[in-house]
């Protein structure tokens, strides 16, 4: 199992960001072919200091090939276009292989 | 459901780091009271550029109270002491509430 992780810095307008994320972006991501699970979590604190990030989303796939196909699909490109419009300067993305659960 | 997220920057000695993480740190975390799930994933790339991080670990709890109790427990303190010895300059931690799965 692999996952695409999207980590978002705290936006300037959290209310607007959250609404767009829930109402527009999440439905686009849910259409991705091969998506096995989507886990969205709201960052609300840290053991030390104040976190600079406010949201983490994880998109799970069977393998790297499925993940790449999803990103290259029409649905993947639609979500990428959307994220570049509302969070281009906030998002960091990683690919990760789940080792232990 | 809430989770403690530990995001690790790529260490200077990945082999040594991975061995310590798997053989020493993970067994300490698995002893935490109230831990519902541990998911460890190896970061291996990114859609754009090279990632600066190499590992993400997520520790799931029923709620923030359970998470705080785990961190304050003997087992939580043992894991914290360990992480400060092998990854103090690599780790970033967040608390997050799972919104959607």
Backbone of each chain as ProteinMPNN parsed JSONL, in Angstrom:
{"seq_chain_A": "XXXXXXXXXXXXXXXXXXXXXXXXXXXXXXXXXXXXXXXXXXXXXXXXXXXXXXXXXXXXXXXXXXXXXXXXXXXXXXXXXXXXXXXXXXXXXXXXXXXXX", "coords_chain_A": {"N_chain_A": [[0.846, -1.198, 0.0], [0.558, 2.205, -0.866], [0.787, 5.778, -0.281], [-0.321, 9.063, -1.125], [0.648, 11.968, 0.311], [-0.646, 15.007, 1.408], [0.265, 17.946, 2.761], [-0.781, 20.787, 4.358], [0.036, 24.177, 4.854], [-0.998, 26.54, 7.362], [-3.644, 28.507, 6.256], [-4.273, 31.954, 5.199], [-6.917, 32.687, 5.274], [-8.717, 30.803, 7.006], [-11.431, 29.881, 7.191], [-12.556, 30.193, 4.623], [-10.765, 28.62, 3.185], [-11.19, 26.036, 4.36], [-13.84, 25.59, 3.649], [-13.713, 25.54, 0.833], [-12.0, 23.387, 0.555], [-13.514, 21.239, 1.606], [-15.943, 21.35, 0.139], [-15.339, 21.571, -2.576], [-12.698, 20.573, -3.277], [-12.337, 18.003, -1.988], [-14.501, 16.375, -3.081], [-13.523, 16.209, -5.723], [-11.158, 14.751, -5.421], [-12.132, 12.356, -4.459], [-13.069, 11.142, -6.724], [-10.94, 9.969, -7.966], [-9.462, 7.408, -9.933], [-8.828, 4.143, -8.704], [-8.369, 4.905, -6.094], [-8.1, 3.916, -2.789], [-8.521, 4.655, -0.169], [-9.297, 7.652, 1.577], [-7.969, 9.831, 3.854], [-8.587, 12.51, 5.81], [-7.311, 14.939, 7.945], [-7.503, 17.331, 10.549], [-5.168, 19.548, 11.67], [-4.511, 20.498, 14.927], [-2.811, 21.296, 16.914], [0.314, 20.899, 18.73], [2.887, 18.955, 20.371], [5.001, 20.558, 21.157], [5.298, 24.008, 20.927], [3.636, 26.028, 18.353], [1.857, 24.65, 15.651], [2.754, 25.011, 12.153], [1.237, 24.136, 10.207], [-2.041, 23.147, 9.034], [-3.674, 21.184, 7.995], [-3.862, 17.78, 6.939], [-3.88, 15.466, 4.347], [-4.419, 12.188, 3.2], [-4.037, 9.976, 0.595], [-4.75, 6.804, -0.364], [-3.382, 4.028, -2.187], [-3.137, 0.938, -4.102], [-0.557, 0.489, -5.102], [2.488, 2.105, -6.343], [2.212, 2.402, -9.079], [-0.572, 2.508, -9.498], [-1.099, 4.859, -8.103], [0.303, 6.761, -9.658], [-1.139, 6.514, -12.026], [-3.599, 7.512, -11.225], [-2.945, 10.2, -10.686], [-2.304, 11.002, -13.236], [-4.669, 10.813, -14.554], [-7.795, 12.133, -15.928], [-9.387, 12.942, -13.782], [-7.473, 13.199, -11.792], [-5.94, 15.276, -12.79], [-7.814, 17.322, -12.743], [-8.17, 17.707, -9.985], [-5.594, 18.519, -9.34], [-5.361, 20.914, -10.765], [-7.275, 22.373, -9.403], [-6.144, 22.485, -6.783], [-3.874, 23.973, -7.265], [-4.972, 26.411, -7.651], [-6.157, 27.192, -5.226], [-4.358, 26.616, -3.206], [-1.653, 26.693, -3.862], [0.658, 27.829, -2.746], [0.671, 26.733, -0.263], [0.77, 23.99, -0.036], [2.535, 20.899, 0.511], [3.746, 17.95, -0.899], [4.102, 14.387, -0.629], [5.216, 11.093, -1.585], [4.588, 7.991, -0.044], [5.434, 4.805, 1.325], [3.518, 2.468, 2.971], [4.609, 0.9, 5.814], [4.127, -0.32, 8.231], [1.355, -1.203, 10.162]], "CA_chain_A": [[0.0, 0.0, 0.0], [1.281, 3.481, -0.87], [-0.121, 6.907, -0.115], [0.084, 10.425, -1.465], [0.374, 12.816, 1.478], [-0.699, 16.448, 1.136], [0.351, 18.674, 4.026], [-1.107, 22.187, 4.05], [0.319, 25.231, 5.837], [-2.168, 27.294, 7.807], [-3.942, 29.573, 5.289], [-4.619, 33.28, 5.753], [-8.38, 32.703, 5.495], [-9.035, 29.399, 7.294], [-12.824, 29.534, 6.925], [-12.699, 30.078, 3.172], [-9.971, 27.458, 2.792], [-11.866, 24.813, 4.794], [-15.054, 25.403, 2.858], [-13.326, 25.11, -0.512], [-11.43, 22.041, 0.663], [-14.586, 20.255, 1.836], [-17.034, 21.383, -0.845], [-14.867, 21.48, -3.963], [-11.518, 19.735, -3.508], [-12.543, 16.609, -1.57], [-15.26, 15.618, -4.092], [-12.683, 15.94, -6.904], [-10.203, 13.685, -5.064], [-12.867, 11.092, -4.301], [-13.313, 10.555, -8.049], [-9.711, 9.397, -8.543], [-9.493, 5.959, -10.172], [-7.856, 3.369, -7.916], [-8.262, 5.402, -4.708], [-8.592, 2.914, -1.842], [-8.965, 5.316, 1.07], [-8.907, 9.05, 1.76], [-8.068, 10.228, 5.263], [-8.339, 13.94, 5.979], [-7.248, 15.266, 9.375], [-7.325, 18.739, 10.864], [-4.099, 19.725, 12.656], [-5.022, 21.456, 15.913], [-1.833, 21.621, 17.944], [1.582, 20.169, 18.689], [3.431, 18.784, 21.727], [5.883, 21.697, 21.451], [5.085, 25.149, 20.041], [2.437, 26.119, 17.529], [2.128, 24.094, 14.327], [2.634, 25.928, 11.007], [0.357, 23.466, 9.256], [-3.396, 23.015, 9.583], [-4.437, 20.084, 7.4], [-3.109, 16.715, 6.26], [-4.755, 14.543, 3.626], [-3.671, 11.027, 2.718], [-4.757, 9.228, -0.439], [-4.143, 5.461, -0.389], [-3.485, 3.234, -3.419], [-2.522, -0.392, -3.993], [0.881, 0.57, -5.385], [2.928, 3.353, -6.962], [1.674, 2.457, -10.431], [-1.962, 2.984, -9.376], [-1.042, 6.267, -7.687], [0.698, 7.556, -10.832], [-2.255, 6.513, -12.987], [-4.62, 8.425, -10.698], [-2.488, 11.583, -10.887], [-2.276, 11.294, -14.678], [-6.031, 10.705, -15.091], [-8.578, 13.37, -16.049], [-9.826, 13.305, -12.428], [-6.276, 13.632, -11.072], [-5.551, 16.604, -13.307], [-8.816, 18.291, -12.27], [-7.855, 18.01, -8.584], [-4.318, 19.256, -9.329], [-5.674, 22.291, -11.199], [-7.983, 23.025, -8.294], [-5.24, 22.762, -5.662], [-2.959, 25.044, -7.663], [-5.701, 27.678, -7.569], [-6.515, 27.639, -3.872], [-3.378, 26.278, -2.171], [-0.339, 26.467, -4.485], [1.736, 28.255, -1.843], [0.456, 26.132, 1.066], [0.838, 22.525, -0.069], [3.725, 20.069, 0.303], [3.287, 16.58, -1.16], [5.069, 13.283, -0.573], [4.798, 9.705, -1.77], [5.111, 7.176, 1.049], [5.039, 3.393, 1.333], [3.109, 2.084, 4.322], [5.468, -0.208, 6.24], [3.624, -0.994, 9.425], [0.072, -0.661, 10.632]], "C_chain_A": [[0.886, 1.255, 0.0], [0.271, 4.611, -0.65], [0.521, 8.191, -0.623], [-0.324, 11.28, -0.275], [0.382, 14.276, 1.033], [-0.771, 17.162, 2.482], [0.196, 20.162, 3.704], [-0.698, 23.119, 5.185], [-0.973, 25.958, 6.191], [-2.421, 28.454, 6.838], [-4.263, 30.902, 5.985], [-6.111, 33.385, 6.078], [-8.863, 31.286, 5.766], [-10.468, 29.003, 6.949], [-13.06, 29.275, 5.45], [-11.98, 28.825, 2.661], [-10.716, 26.167, 3.124], [-13.102, 24.524, 3.954], [-14.733, 24.918, 1.447], [-12.795, 23.685, -0.474], [-12.536, 20.983, 0.755], [-15.567, 20.185, 0.663], [-16.571, 21.17, -2.28], [-13.732, 20.45, -4.107], [-11.758, 18.26, -3.163], [-13.381, 15.824, -2.586], [-14.442, 15.305, -5.349], [-11.738, 14.77, -6.627], [-10.915, 12.332, -4.973], [-13.172, 10.403, -5.626], [-12.09, 9.852, -8.628], [-9.839, 7.894, -8.749], [-8.433, 5.272, -9.299], [-7.703, 3.821, -6.478], [-8.887, 4.397, -3.747], [-9.13, 3.536, -0.563], [-8.502, 6.768, 1.033], [-9.031, 9.34, 3.248], [-7.656, 11.692, 5.373], [-8.332, 14.238, 7.474], [-6.856, 16.727, 9.561], [-6.247, 18.846, 11.954], [-4.524, 20.818, 13.636], [-4.015, 21.81, 16.991], [-0.589, 20.795, 17.766], [2.089, 20.014, 20.113], [4.316, 19.96, 22.145], [5.591, 22.803, 20.441], [3.771, 25.098, 19.276], [2.728, 25.532, 16.151], [1.952, 25.146, 13.23], [1.688, 25.361, 9.959], [-1.021, 23.25, 9.882], [-4.196, 21.855, 9.028], [-3.488, 19.069, 6.792], [-4.122, 15.768, 5.621], [-3.905, 13.412, 3.078], [-4.553, 10.204, 1.796], [-4.034, 7.898, -0.643], [-4.434, 4.725, -1.693], [-2.804, 1.881, -3.216], [-1.002, -0.331, -4.169], [1.194, 1.882, -6.112], [2.369, 3.519, -8.372], [0.231, 3.006, -10.415], [-2.008, 4.461, -8.997], [-0.701, 7.164, -8.899], [-0.429, 7.625, -11.856], [-3.354, 7.469, -12.537], [-4.214, 9.879, -10.948], [-2.542, 11.981, -12.359], [-3.672, 11.267, -15.302], [-6.703, 12.079, -15.199], [-8.967, 13.878, -14.658], [-8.635, 13.805, -11.587], [-5.858, 15.029, -11.485], [-6.535, 17.684, -12.847], [-8.522, 18.696, -10.816], [-6.566, 18.828, -8.489], [-4.54, 20.718, -9.743], [-6.346, 23.051, -10.068], [-7.013, 23.415, -7.181], [-4.266, 23.894, -6.003], [-3.648, 26.412, -7.587], [-5.946, 28.15, -6.136], [-5.423, 27.399, -2.832], [-1.959, 26.073, -2.713], [0.813, 26.786, -3.533], [1.623, 27.633, -0.45], [0.806, 24.648, 1.1], [2.259, 21.972, -0.233], [3.201, 18.65, 0.097], [4.439, 15.585, -1.104], [4.394, 12.008, -1.057], [5.374, 8.906, -0.615], [4.582, 5.75, 0.947], [4.712, 2.996, 2.764], [3.86, 0.812, 4.709], [4.837, -1.016, 7.353], [2.306, -0.346, 9.833], [-0.393, -1.47, 11.834]], "O_chain_A": [[1.842, 1.35, 0.77], [-0.935, 4.424, -0.81], [1.736, 8.374, -0.556], [-1.494, 11.316, 0.103], [1.312, 14.722, 0.36], [-1.73, 17.006, 3.238], [0.936, 20.72, 2.894], [-1.044, 22.883, 6.343], [-1.921, 25.982, 5.405], [-1.541, 29.284, 6.615], [-4.492, 30.952, 7.193], [-6.513, 34.07, 7.018], [-9.369, 30.626, 4.858], [-10.697, 27.896, 6.461], [-13.675, 28.28, 5.068], [-12.501, 28.079, 1.832], [-10.86, 25.297, 2.264], [-13.378, 23.379, 3.595], [-15.383, 24.012, 0.925], [-13.095, 22.875, -1.35], [-12.493, 19.964, 0.066], [-15.971, 19.1, 0.245], [-17.321, 20.651, -3.107], [-13.801, 19.563, -4.958], [-11.424, 17.373, -3.95], [-13.009, 14.702, -2.929], [-14.638, 14.262, -5.972], [-11.539, 13.906, -7.481], [-10.367, 11.301, -5.361], [-13.497, 9.216, -5.651], [-12.189, 9.204, -9.67], [-10.273, 7.179, -7.846], [-7.304, 5.747, -9.172], [-6.98, 3.187, -5.709], [-10.065, 4.064, -3.872], [-10.066, 3.023, 0.05], [-7.428, 7.068, 0.51], [-10.088, 9.117, 3.838], [-6.521, 12.059, 5.067], [-9.247, 13.834, 8.191], [-6.014, 17.273, 8.848], [-6.408, 18.29, 13.041], [-4.858, 21.93, 13.226], [-4.345, 22.564, 17.907], [-0.441, 20.077, 16.777], [1.771, 20.832, 20.977], [4.38, 20.318, 23.322], [5.632, 22.567, 19.234], [2.918, 24.246, 19.519], [3.739, 25.877, 15.539], [1.124, 26.049, 13.347], [1.377, 26.011, 8.961], [-1.153, 23.179, 11.104], [-5.282, 21.56, 9.526], [-2.459, 19.419, 6.213], [-5.082, 15.332, 6.256], [-2.812, 13.637, 2.558], [-5.655, 9.792, 2.157], [-2.869, 7.863, -1.038], [-5.54, 4.775, -2.232], [-2.01, 1.698, -2.293], [-0.258, -1.017, -3.467], [0.298, 2.657, -6.447], [2.086, 4.635, -8.808], [-0.125, 3.862, -11.225], [-2.839, 5.218, -9.498], [-1.342, 8.191, -9.122], [-0.649, 8.664, -12.479], [-3.967, 8.153, -13.356], [-5.035, 10.693, -11.371], [-2.791, 13.14, -12.692], [-3.839, 11.658, -16.457], [-6.227, 13.06, -14.627], [-8.892, 15.075, -14.379], [-8.78, 14.718, -10.774], [-5.474, 15.855, -10.657], [-6.14, 18.822, -12.591], [-8.612, 19.871, -10.461], [-6.46, 19.726, -7.654], [-3.977, 21.636, -9.145], [-6.034, 24.212, -9.806], [-7.052, 24.544, -6.69], [-3.884, 24.675, -5.132], [-2.985, 27.443, -7.473], [-5.944, 29.349, -5.86], [-5.516, 27.899, -1.711], [-1.156, 25.368, -2.102], [1.826, 26.086, -3.522], [2.399, 27.971, 0.443], [1.108, 24.11, 2.166], [3.066, 22.496, -1.001], [2.32, 18.197, 0.828], [5.574, 15.886, -1.471], [3.177, 11.853, -0.959], [6.527, 9.114, -0.237], [3.443, 5.518, 0.541], [5.533, 3.167, 3.665], [3.765, -0.213, 4.034], [4.988, -2.236, 7.417], [2.163, 0.877, 9.847], [-1.453, -1.191, 12.394]]}, "seq_chain_B": "XXXXXXXXXXXXXXXXXXXXXXXXXXXXXXXXXXXXXXXXXXXXXXXXXXXXXXXXXXXXXXXXXXXXXXXXXXXXXXXXXXXXXXXXXXXXXXXXXXXXX", "coords_chain_B": {"N_chain_B": [[-11.695, 10.247, 16.535], [-8.251, 10.802, 17.069], [-4.894, 11.76, 16.083], [-1.378, 11.496, 16.659], [1.1, 12.918, 14.835], [4.239, 12.202, 13.542], [6.776, 13.581, 11.795], [9.63, 13.02, 10.006], [12.689, 14.506, 9.066], [14.997, 13.742, 6.414], [17.595, 11.716, 7.534], [21.185, 11.982, 8.275], [22.479, 9.575, 8.348], [20.928, 7.233, 6.98], [20.644, 4.381, 7.126], [21.417, 3.633, 9.736], [19.596, 5.183, 11.189], [17.108, 4.075, 10.326], [17.335, 1.478, 11.316], [17.494, 1.897, 14.094], [15.03, 3.127, 14.457], [13.209, 1.071, 13.762], [13.996, -1.112, 15.418], [14.313, -0.177, 18.034], [12.803, 2.249, 18.612], [10.12, 1.905, 17.576], [9.124, -0.434, 19.024], [8.969, 0.758, 21.586], [6.984, 2.711, 21.239], [4.798, 1.132, 20.625], [4.039, 0.21, 23.079], [2.521, 2.148, 24.253], [-0.12, 3.22, 26.339], [-3.544, 2.99, 25.424], [-3.127, 3.305, 22.719], [-4.447, 3.006, 19.524], [-3.854, 2.46, 16.897], [-0.924, 2.172, 14.909], [0.686, 3.706, 12.307], [3.256, 3.474, 10.131], [5.16, 4.999, 7.64], [7.284, 5.06, 4.84], [8.799, 7.696, 3.275], [9.271, 8.197, -0.121], [9.499, 9.809, -2.322], [8.239, 12.517, -4.358], [5.622, 14.409, -5.987], [6.623, 16.744, -7.115], [9.922, 17.814, -7.295], [12.487, 16.93, -4.819], [11.784, 15.193, -1.834], [12.256, 16.517, 1.502], [11.908, 15.072, 3.669], [11.795, 11.803, 5.204], [10.369, 9.903, 6.61], [7.197, 9.097, 8.035], [5.179, 8.838, 10.855], [2.22, 7.738, 12.402], [0.209, 7.902, 15.174], [-2.634, 6.633, 16.528], [-5.467, 7.519, 18.51], [-8.351, 7.303, 20.713], [-9.282, 9.822, 21.53], [-8.318, 13.257, 22.32], [-7.724, 13.36, 25.025], [-6.958, 10.719, 25.67], [-4.677, 10.569, 24.08], [-3.014, 12.515, 25.3], [-2.723, 11.326, 27.807], [-1.269, 9.069, 27.104], [1.146, 10.229, 26.234], [2.004, 11.323, 28.617], [2.479, 9.125, 30.136], [4.597, 6.516, 31.634], [5.557, 4.918, 29.561], [5.181, 6.607, 27.388], [6.937, 8.672, 28.018], [9.351, 7.301, 27.909], [9.567, 6.735, 25.176], [9.702, 9.349, 24.221], [12.097, 10.257, 25.366], [13.839, 8.574, 24.006], [13.463, 9.405, 21.321], [14.426, 11.978, 21.422], [17.07, 11.5, 21.646], [17.891, 10.26, 19.255], [16.756, 11.643, 17.159], [16.251, 14.361, 17.573], [16.733, 16.723, 16.134], [15.452, 16.248, 13.803], [12.759, 15.717, 13.87], [9.297, 16.675, 13.508], [6.278, 17.367, 15.111], [2.717, 16.893, 15.216], [-0.656, 17.357, 16.403], [-3.641, 15.888, 15.282], [-7.023, 15.849, 14.197], [-8.997, 13.313, 12.972], [-11.021, 13.707, 10.233], [-12.29, 12.717, 8.025], [-12.694, 9.642, 6.415]], "CA_chain_B": [[-10.336, 9.69, 16.491], [-7.178, 11.786, 16.859], [-3.597, 11.11, 15.875], [-0.119, 12.23, 16.805], [1.878, 12.708, 13.61], [5.673, 12.502, 13.65], [7.348, 13.695, 10.454], [11.087, 13.056, 10.182], [13.557, 14.906, 7.951], [15.954, 12.716, 5.995], [18.781, 11.779, 8.403], [22.495, 11.877, 7.604], [22.817, 8.142, 8.242], [19.611, 6.584, 6.879], [20.661, 2.978, 7.547], [21.466, 3.631, 11.201], [18.318, 5.741, 11.633], [16.033, 3.107, 10.084], [17.503, 0.337, 12.225], [17.104, 2.328, 15.441], [13.589, 3.367, 14.45], [12.487, -0.202, 13.736], [14.364, -2.049, 16.487], [14.238, 0.417, 19.379], [11.746, 3.234, 18.82], [8.78, 1.348, 17.333], [8.66, -1.23, 20.174], [8.612, 1.656, 22.696], [5.697, 3.359, 20.916], [3.728, 0.116, 20.662], [3.635, -0.02, 24.48], [1.733, 3.273, 24.766], [-1.497, 2.903, 26.729], [-4.589, 3.663, 24.636], [-2.791, 3.385, 21.287], [-5.386, 2.204, 18.74], [-3.216, 2.037, 15.642], [0.328, 2.851, 14.545], [0.977, 3.544, 10.878], [4.573, 4.017, 9.783], [5.329, 4.982, 6.191], [8.58, 5.524, 4.339], [8.639, 8.661, 2.182], [10.236, 7.796, -1.157], [9.507, 10.705, -3.462], [7.248, 13.587, -4.336], [5.215, 14.765, -7.347], [7.504, 17.818, -7.62], [11.166, 17.95, -6.536], [12.919, 15.877, -3.907], [11.301, 15.483, -0.48], [13.261, 16.729, 2.548], [11.541, 14.165, 4.755], [11.935, 10.403, 4.798], [9.522, 8.983, 7.384], [6.046, 9.66, 8.751], [4.55, 7.87, 11.747], [0.956, 8.259, 12.927], [-0.254, 7.156, 16.339], [-4.062, 6.927, 16.646], [-6.111, 7.389, 19.828], [-9.784, 7.595, 20.689], [-9.522, 11.261, 21.671], [-7.155, 14.03, 22.758], [-7.425, 12.99, 26.405], [-6.189, 9.468, 25.613], [-3.364, 10.89, 23.508], [-2.238, 13.203, 26.338], [-2.391, 10.356, 28.844], [-0.19, 8.219, 26.574], [2.396, 11.001, 26.24], [2.397, 11.566, 30.009], [2.734, 7.833, 30.801], [5.984, 6.05, 31.678], [5.894, 4.433, 28.223], [5.263, 7.788, 26.529], [8.177, 9.392, 28.335], [10.485, 6.487, 27.431], [9.661, 6.952, 23.727], [10.128, 10.742, 24.021], [13.539, 10.292, 25.658], [14.533, 7.902, 22.896], [13.423, 10.208, 20.094], [15.288, 13.15, 21.623], [18.464, 11.064, 21.48], [18.28, 9.864, 17.887], [16.105, 12.409, 16.089], [15.784, 15.653, 18.102], [16.828, 17.774, 15.102], [14.804, 15.773, 12.571], [11.327, 15.469, 14.041], [8.23, 17.674, 13.698], [5.079, 16.649, 15.564], [1.42, 17.58, 15.191], [-1.881, 16.671, 16.783], [-4.647, 16.087, 14.244], [-8.306, 15.155, 14.374], [-9.397, 12.681, 11.722], [-12.326, 14.259, 9.854], [-12.941, 11.975, 6.946], [-11.933, 8.459, 5.992]], "C_chain_B": [[-9.317, 10.827, 16.275], [-5.87, 11.03, 16.619], [-2.461, 12.077, 16.189], [0.697, 11.88, 15.572], [3.324, 13.09, 13.889], [6.262, 12.441, 12.249], [8.849, 13.9, 10.62], [11.795, 13.527, 8.916], [14.526, 13.763, 7.631], [17.22, 12.827, 6.844], [20.08, 11.688, 7.603], [22.896, 10.416, 7.398], [21.526, 7.329, 8.179], [19.594, 5.144, 7.385], [20.583, 2.85, 9.067], [20.118, 4.111, 11.78], [17.209, 4.698, 11.506], [16.12, 1.937, 11.058], [17.067, 0.708, 13.639], [15.584, 2.524, 15.505], [12.811, 2.063, 14.563], [12.738, -1.042, 14.989], [14.177, -1.479, 17.893], [12.993, 1.299, 19.534], [10.338, 2.639, 18.659], [8.295, 0.472, 18.492], [8.275, -0.364, 21.387], [7.235, 2.286, 22.47], [4.538, 2.358, 21.03], [3.245, -0.186, 22.077], [2.731, 1.079, 25.027], [0.318, 2.841, 25.147], [-2.483, 3.678, 25.85], [-4.309, 3.761, 23.151], [-3.705, 2.457, 20.501], [-4.763, 1.667, 17.464], [-1.925, 2.822, 15.481], [0.505, 2.628, 13.055], [2.288, 4.246, 10.577], [4.73, 3.923, 8.274], [6.639, 5.657, 5.814], [8.342, 6.462, 3.169], [9.705, 8.385, 1.128], [10.271, 8.73, -2.354], [8.431, 11.748, -3.294], [6.854, 13.896, -5.77], [6.117, 15.832, -7.966], [8.726, 17.894, -6.721], [11.459, 16.759, -5.649], [12.413, 16.184, -2.505], [12.457, 15.658, 0.498], [13.014, 15.796, 3.733], [11.589, 12.724, 4.269], [11.026, 9.435, 5.554], [8.36, 9.75, 8.0], [5.415, 8.536, 9.581], [3.303, 8.512, 12.334], [0.446, 7.328, 14.021], [-1.695, 7.583, 16.63], [-4.591, 6.628, 18.05], [-7.592, 7.743, 19.705], [-10.067, 9.095, 20.728], [-8.257, 11.93, 22.226], [-6.751, 13.682, 24.198], [-6.578, 11.708, 26.448], [-4.782, 9.716, 25.074], [-2.472, 11.538, 24.578], [-1.827, 12.246, 27.453], [-1.245, 9.444, 28.383], [1.143, 8.961, 26.636], [2.92, 11.198, 27.664], [2.742, 10.272, 30.755], [4.229, 7.506, 30.816], [6.442, 5.632, 30.278], [6.029, 5.589, 27.225], [6.556, 8.546, 26.756], [9.411, 8.63, 27.854], [10.679, 6.7, 25.919], [10.146, 8.372, 23.429], [11.627, 10.893, 24.29], [14.33, 9.687, 24.503], [14.586, 8.809, 21.671], [14.323, 11.438, 20.215], [16.768, 12.778, 21.452], [18.834, 10.776, 20.023], [17.701, 10.754, 16.795], [15.632, 13.799, 16.535], [15.759, 16.742, 17.024], [16.131, 17.384, 13.795], [13.281, 15.778, 12.654], [10.469, 16.733, 14.138], [6.987, 16.89, 14.098], [3.842, 17.536, 15.513], [0.375, 16.707, 15.871], [-2.906, 16.93, 15.687], [-5.897, 15.275, 14.545], [-8.75, 14.611, 13.022], [-10.834, 13.091, 11.41], [-13.056, 13.351, 8.895], [-12.068, 10.795, 6.567], [-12.737, 7.694, 4.96]], "O_chain_B": [[-9.5, 11.69, 15.416], [-5.754, 9.839, 16.907], [-2.571, 13.29, 16.01], [0.956, 10.71, 15.292], [3.6, 14.17, 14.41], [6.252, 11.395, 11.6], [9.287, 14.835, 11.29], [11.539, 13.014, 7.827], [14.826, 12.929, 8.485], [17.853, 13.882, 6.886], [20.075, 11.361, 6.416], [23.556, 10.065, 6.42], [21.075, 6.796, 9.193], [18.62, 4.729, 8.014], [19.798, 2.071, 9.606], [19.584, 3.526, 12.722], [16.46, 4.461, 12.454], [15.103, 1.463, 11.564], [16.366, -0.054, 14.304], [14.937, 2.139, 16.479], [11.874, 1.954, 15.354], [11.807, -1.616, 15.554], [13.912, -2.226, 18.835], [12.218, 1.12, 20.474], [9.472, 2.849, 19.508], [7.148, 0.619, 18.912], [7.359, -0.715, 22.129], [6.426, 2.381, 23.393], [3.444, 2.704, 21.474], [2.175, -0.765, 22.262], [2.224, 0.961, 26.142], [-0.363, 2.173, 24.368], [-2.288, 4.86, 25.568], [-5.15, 4.244, 22.393], [-3.746, 1.256, 20.768], [-5.092, 0.573, 17.006], [-1.841, 3.988, 15.866], [0.478, 1.489, 12.588], [2.413, 5.459, 10.746], [4.461, 2.874, 7.689], [7.037, 6.671, 6.386], [7.742, 6.063, 2.17], [10.896, 8.344, 1.436], [11.0, 8.472, -3.311], [7.796, 11.857, -2.245], [7.647, 13.677, -6.685], [6.352, 15.835, -9.174], [8.586, 18.025, -5.505], [10.789, 15.729, -5.709], [12.582, 17.303, -2.022], [13.507, 15.032, 0.35], [13.807, 15.74, 4.674], [11.443, 12.454, 3.077], [10.922, 8.268, 5.177], [8.509, 10.894, 8.43], [5.155, 7.441, 9.082], [3.318, 9.682, 12.717], [0.276, 6.127, 13.811], [-1.952, 8.746, 16.941], [-4.22, 5.639, 18.683], [-8.025, 8.382, 18.746], [-10.972, 9.583, 20.051], [-7.272, 11.268, 22.553], [-5.568, 13.709, 24.538], [-5.593, 11.636, 27.184], [-3.812, 9.135, 25.563], [-1.314, 11.154, 24.739], [-0.72, 12.34, 27.982], [-0.365, 9.094, 29.169], [2.155, 8.389, 27.042], [4.13, 11.234, 27.888], [3.242, 10.319, 31.879], [5.021, 8.13, 30.111], [7.557, 5.944, 29.858], [6.878, 5.557, 26.335], [7.195, 9.006, 25.81], [10.398, 9.237, 27.44], [11.807, 6.829, 25.443], [10.915, 8.579, 22.49], [12.336, 11.568, 23.543], [15.355, 10.224, 24.083], [15.641, 8.962, 21.055], [14.909, 11.885, 19.229], [17.604, 13.631, 21.154], [19.967, 11.022, 19.609], [18.097, 10.646, 15.634], [14.71, 14.355, 15.938], [14.862, 17.585, 17.01], [16.213, 18.107, 12.802], [12.596, 15.837, 11.632], [10.857, 17.721, 14.761], [6.676, 15.864, 13.493], [3.904, 18.746, 15.733], [0.499, 15.483, 15.913], [-3.034, 18.058, 15.21], [-5.831, 14.167, 15.076], [-8.865, 15.357, 12.049], [-11.745, 12.861, 12.205], [-14.28, 13.226, 8.941], [-10.854, 10.929, 6.415], [-12.284, 6.661, 4.467]]}, "name": "protein", "num_of_chains": 2, "seq": "XXXXXXXXXXXXXXXXXXXXXXXXXXXXXXXXXXXXXXXXXXXXXXXXXXXXXXXXXXXXXXXXXXXXXXXXXXXXXXXXXXXXXXXXXXXXXXXXXXXXXXXXXXXXXXXXXXXXXXXXXXXXXXXXXXXXXXXXXXXXXXXXXXXXXXXXXXXXXXXXXXXXXXXXXXXXXXXXXXXXXXXXXXXXXXXXXXXXXXXXXX"}
